[in-house]
Amino acid sequence: MVRIVGVLALLVVVLAVSIIIVSRQFEKVKEGELPGGFAGRGPAMQFVQTTDDVKAVLGTDTSHNIEVMKRALNVDYFFIGCYALLYLSISRLLMKRNCPWARYLGIVALVAGLGAAVADVRENRAILQVLGETPDYLQTSVNMINDAALLKWTLTFVAIALLAVAFQDLESRLARWISISYIITAVVGFAGLWNHALFALAFIPLAIGNVLLAFTAFTRPRELIESRG
């Protein structure tokens, strides 16, 4: 199970980087162009509130930006599958911890993680629907994106906060740093839902945590399992 967690954590990092690389093909963002204070068109699209927001995100070279966004969404579907399996695998590790509440916390984390993945798929489908409405966007379609994104990120940060417990109080120092990284991710992520300027910062500790998780799982797998002795 630990090896599987390591493979999935590595795949999540690789696919996240792939999405970033694809996103670099968007039309360059001018200062103050995007709604919500976002610096990237991809994240900004997830929090659009009006049809004018959609037009701002898609910029002046609309057709080009639509094609790039579709390519990013194609990669994102693989990303969703990998992080859903990662949540499932870490939840299993959490359930096996020697703690009275471990099983229940693991079940809640699993439900929240899989719920986030389902909401992510709904969000992607809503974005594709809006992209297909160019240039006459419907407000109802825009609302679907925003609602799905808010649910996705809320469940995501709940899951990550709970999964941090799986690595707490283990003998490994690396495990403790994984737990700390996940906790920081959840705290900054929740703050970012209200202050979008902080939103991107949540992915720094998350990336660090996943890299440490992959490294530890491959090189010191026993350190991620609670000693029964």
N, C-alpha and C positions, 0 to 999 in steps of 0.2 A: 504493500500500500504506500509506503514512504517513497519508493522508487517511482511509482505512478504519480504521486504528488509532485515530485521533482520534474518529471517529464512535462506534466501539464503546466507547472509554473514557468518552465522555460518556454514552452509554446506560447503562453499568454504574453510573455515579454517580447518574443520574436514577432508575433502578430501585431502587438501594439506598436512596435517600431515600424512595421510594414504600413500600418494605417497612417502613421506620421509621415512616412516617405511619400505615400500617395497624396496626402493632404498638401504637401509642398508644391504640388502641381496647380493648386488653385491660383486664380488671379491674385496678385499681391494686394494685401489689405492696406488701405490708407488709414492714417490715424483718425480715430473717432468714427470710422465708417460703419462698424458693426454694432448692433444693439446690445445692451447689457454689459458693455465694456469688455467683451471678449476680443481676443487677439486672433482667433482662428475661425474660419467659416464653418467648419464641422461642429465644434462645440456651440457656436452661436445658433446654428440651425436647430439644435435640440431645445432651445429656450425661446424660440420666436413666439410672440404673443399676438401679432397683427400681421396682416398681409403686407403691410409696408416693411415690417421686419424681414419677411421672406425676400422681398425685392432687394433690401439692403444687403442681406447675406449672399444672394446670388450675384450681386455686383453688376457692373456694366457689361462684362463678357458673360452673359447669362448661360448661353449654350455650352461654353467651355466649362464653366463652373458646375453645371448640372452633370456633365459627363464625368468630371473628376469625383463629384459626390457619389455618383452611382458606383464608380470603381471602389471608392472607400467603403461603401456599404456592402459590396460583395465580399471584401476582406473581413468586414465586421461580422458577417454571419459565421465565419469560421472562428473568429475571436469569441463570439457569444458561446458557441459550443464548447470551446476549451475552458473558458472561465466558469461555465456552469458545471463542467466535470471537475474542475479544481475545487470549487465550493463543496461539491458532493464528497470528494475525497478527503478534504480537510475536516469536513463535518464528521466523517467516519472516525478520523483520528481523535477528534474532540469527544465523541461518544465513548471512546475507550479509555479516556482519562479516569484516574482514580479519584473521582469527585462525585458527591451525591447528585449534583445538578448537571453533570457533564452530558448525560444522555438527552436531557430536556433542552439544554442549550444547543446541542448539536442538531436536534430536530428543528428548532426554531431557525438556526443558521441555515440549515438545508432548505427549508421552506422559503426563507427570505432570499437566498441566493438563486434558487430556481425561479422564484417569482420575478426577480430582477431580470433574469434571462428572457422570460416570457414577455415582460414589459419592453425589453430592448427590441425584441422582434417586432412587437406592435409599433414601437417608435419608428423603426426602419421602414416598415410598410406604410406608415403614415407619411413619412418623408417622401418616399417614392410616389405616393399618391399626389402630394403637393407638387412635386417636380413635374408630374404628368399634366398638371393643370395650367402650366405656363401658357400665357402670361396672366390668365384670369384666376387668381388663387381664391379659394373659398375659406372663409373664416372658420367654418366647422372643421375643415381639414387641419388648419393651423392649430386649433385647440386640441385636436387629437395628438399632435406631436408633443405639445407642451405637457399635457396630462400624462402621457406615457413616459416621457423623460423624467418628470418629477417623481413618479412612482418608481421607475427604474433606479434612480440614484438614491432615493430614500431607502429602498430595500437593499441596495448594494452596500451602503455604508452601515446599515444595521447588521448585515451578514458579516462584513469585514470586522466590525467591532467584536462580534461574538466569536468569530474564528480566531481572533487574537488569543482567546483563552486557551486554545489548543496548544499554544507554545509557551504559556506562562509557567513559571516555577519548575521548568526542566533544568537539568544540570548544565546543559549547553548554554554558553554565553551567546552563541549565534541565535539559538532559539529565542532567547529573551529579546534580542534585537529585532527579530522577525515580529514578535508580539508587539513591541514598542512601535515599529513601523506601521503595523496595521492599525493600532490605536490612534496614532497621529493622523493617518489617512482618514479614518472615520470622523475625527474631531474637525479637521480642516475641511473635509468634504461637506459635512453638515453646515458649517459656517459658509461654505461656498454656495450653498443653495440660496442663501439670502444675500450674500455679497459675492457676486460673480467674479470679481477681481481676484478672489482667493481660490476660485474653483480649480484652476489649473495646477495650483500648488499641491493639491491633494495627491496628484499622480507621482510626485517625486518620492515621498516615503513609500507609496505603494510599489513603485518600480524597485526601490531598494529592498523592500521586504520580499518581493517575489524572486529577485536575483539571489538574495541570501538563502531563501527557501530552496531554490533549485540547487545551489552550491552545496548546502548542508545535506540535502537528500541524496545527492550523488556521492559525496565524499565521506559523510559521517551520518549515515541513515539512523544508526542506533541512538544518536543524540536527540532525535525527534520523537522517540518513544519513551514513555514514562517507565522508570525502573520499578519493578514489582518487588525487588528485594529489600 
